[in-house]
Amino acid sequence: MISKDAIDKGFKRILSQHQNTLEAIKSLDFKHQTLQMIRQSFADELCALITNISEDYKIVHDEIVWDHLVIGMFGETNAGKSTIIETLRLRYGADINKDWIHGEIVGTGEADYTKDAAEYELSINGKRVTLIDIPGIEGNEVKYKHIISKALRKAHIVFYVHKHNTRPDVMIAGRIKEYLTDWARVCSIYNVTGAIGNYRYPTQRVALLTYAVKEQSANIQQALGEILGNLYYDNITLQAQIALCSSSNFESNERLAKQAEKLHTFF
């Protein structure tokens, strides 16, 4: 694995080489107007390249995390993204205190519910993991474009939560690709939605992976693979509501407390 110091030195060396080349081009003394225009064109292109290198260097130096895993969580409104994040916090949260209200970040279903990139610290098998809850991209994302872009630059892997029984939206998947860095990978999460009451009978609790669910999981993998190419990694299928309600009794959240009580009765 390449170290941050090695990347740092590489950027500085390349930047220095380009700056020296720029000075050499500027020092060329041409009398002919055409040659002067060519020299200026080369200088302008090199200045733009140096600017891009400097911006990339600043991102690598100031924003990229090197010492632990960073996961970004995307999801359309009401897809279950916040439910999954809250479950992970309950099970692995390193930032939980006694005053923390269980279920407080679970969305209400309104569009653009997540309005900032909130970060949560987890400890999984003794390893530090930062989880970033990123504003959705199917709502009024223009307001949050800078927040989304900055958050995704830090992420090593991005989980995209999908809940529908249809193929992922081509336009939304394409917009995800626009935000991604070269080193990030996308893993989809197919959230099989349904109320806890849907699992009232034993036959309904036999298996989550029914034929229809497996078929939809395959559809998601195919669709995102076609759109994202080698940036796409794999798909995970889960039922976020069950996962959440099995993680707490939610004493301070009446709505979730009723769901958790049903779950413990059924299972």
N, C-alpha and C positions, 0 to 999 in steps of 0.2 A: 504493500500500500504506500502511495506517495505521501510524504509528510508535508505539513503546511509550510515548513521552512524551505523545502525543496521547491514547492510551487512559488513561494515568495521570491526566492532567488531567481527562478526562471523568468517570472514576470519582470523583475528589475533589469535582468540582462537583456531581454528582448526590447524593453522600453528604451534602454540606453542605446542599443544598436540602432533603433529606428530614429531616435533623436539625433544621433551622430550623422546618419544618412541624410536627414532633413537639412542639417547645417551644411553638409557637403553640397547638396543640391542648390541651396540658396546662394552658396558662394560661387557657383558657376557664372562666369561673366560672358554672356552671349550678346552680340551686337545685333544679330538678325531678330526681327520682331517675332517671326514664327517660332524660333527656338526659345525666345523669352516666354512665349505663351505656353509652349510645351513644358518648360521648366516650372512655370507657375502651376500648371495642371498637375504635374507630379508632386509638387510641394503641397498643394491643397489635398490631394488624395492621401498623402502620407500624414498630414496633420489630422485628418479625419480618422485614420487608422490608429494614430497615437492616442487620440481622444477615446476611441473604443477600448484600446488596451488599458488605458488608465482607469476607465470606468469598471472594466472587468476585474482589474487588480483590486480596486476599492471594495468590490463585492466579495472577492475571495478573502481579502485581508480582514474586512470588518464584519461581514455578515454570515459567511459560511461556517457551519459548526463542524469541527473535526474530531472531537473527543467522545461523541456519543451519537446515537441514532435519533434523527428528527423525522417525525411522521406528520404529513399534512392530511387533513380530513376535509374532503369536498362532499357536497351532496345537494341535490335539488330540495326545494322547500318541502318539508314533511316527509322526507325519504327515510328518516331515522338516524341521521348523522349525530345529532346531539344525544340521542338515546344510547348509541354505541359508545360515544365518548364518556358519558356519565357512568356507564357500566365499567369501563376501563378504569375510571377514577376510583370507583368504589372498590374495585378488586386490587388495583396496583398503585393507587394514588400516593405520591410521596409528599403532597402539599395539603393533605387533609388535616383539619383540626376539629376539636370537639364542637365548635360552633357552626361547622359547615352543615348546611341544610341539604340532605340527600334529595337529588332530583331537581335541584334549582336551575340547572342549565338546559333541561329538556325543553325543546321548542313548543310553541303553542299552535303551530301550523300556519302562522301568518307569513307572508312573503318577506324576504330579507330579515328574518328574525335575528340571525347572527350578523351583527353590524360591525364587528371588529375581529381581528385575528387574536383570539385568546389562546394563551399557552398554558399547558398543564404538565407538571412533572410526574413521571411514573417511575417505578422501580420494578422491573420484571426480571426475576431470577438474579437479583443483585445487580442488574445492569440498568444504568440510567437511560431513560427514553423521554424525549420531549414531544408532546402531542399538540399540534396546532389546529385549532378549530377555525376554518377559513370561511368567510362569507360566501354564500351561494353565487353561482354565475348565471342563473336563469332569471334572476330578478333584476333590480336596478343596479347592476354591477359597476356602472360607470362611477358611481359615488365611492366605490371601494376598490377601484382598479389598482391604485398604488398599494393598498393594504394587501390585496391578493398577490400581486407581483412580488412584493417583498417577502411575504410568508413562504411562497413557493420556491424562492431562491434558496431558502434555508432547508427545505425538505429533501431528504434522501429518497423517500418513497411517498407516494400520494395514494390515499385510499379514496376511491370515488364510490359513493353510496347510491345505489339504484334500487327502486322498490317496485317499479311497474312491470306488468306482464307483457311488455312490449320491448322492442329493441331500443337501446339507448339513443337519445336524440343526437343525430349527426352533427348539428350545429353546435350543441353544447359540448360534445366530445371534441370537436375541432377547436373550440375556444379554450378548452383545457390544454390542448397541445400548444396553443400560442403562448400560454403562461409558463410552460415547463422549461426547466434548464436541461442541458444535455445529459447531466448525470442522474436526473431523477427518473424513477420508474413508476408506473401506475398499476395499482392492483384494484380491481373492482370488488365491491361488496354487494351481493344481491340480498337485500333485506326482505325476507318473506313476511309481509305484513299480515296482521290479523289480530283481533282482540283476544285476550286471554280466554274469554268465554268460548272461543272456537275449539278449545281443547278439552271440553267438558267430558267427552266420552272416550273410553280406552282406545277405540279404533282410530280416534283422531290424534292420539299421542304415540302411535307406533313409530313413525319416522317423519322427519321434516323433509327428507329428500324423496319426494314422490316423483313419479314420471314427469309430471308437468313442471315441477321445480327444476329437475335435472335438464329438461329441454330448454327452459328459459335461461338457466345458467350457461348452457352451451351457446345460446343466441347472443348473450351479453359478451361472452369471450370472443365470438366471431366478429361481432360488430365493432367492439373496441380495438380488436387486433387489426382490423382493416383500416380504421381511422388513425390509430396511434402508432402503428407499426412496431418497431423494436422498443418503443417506450412502454408498451403494454407488457405486463408480467403474467398475471393470473387472476382468477376469480375466487372469492370466498362466499359461501352461502350460509346465512344465519337468520335467526328470528330475534331481532333486537329487543322487542318488548319482553319476551321470555327471559332473555339474558339480563335485562335490567331488573325485572321484578324478582329474580332469584338472588339478587345481590343485596337487598335491604328490605326492611319492613316499612320504610318511609313514614316514620311517625309524624313528620312535619309537613307531609304532602298528602292531603286527603285523597286526591284523585289516584295517585300512584299506590297509596296504601291499600285501596280497595282492589286494585289489580294484583298486587303482591299477595293479598289474602286469598284471592281466587286461585292464583297459581299454586300456592302451597297446599290448597285443598285438592286440586286436580292431580298434582304430581306427588 
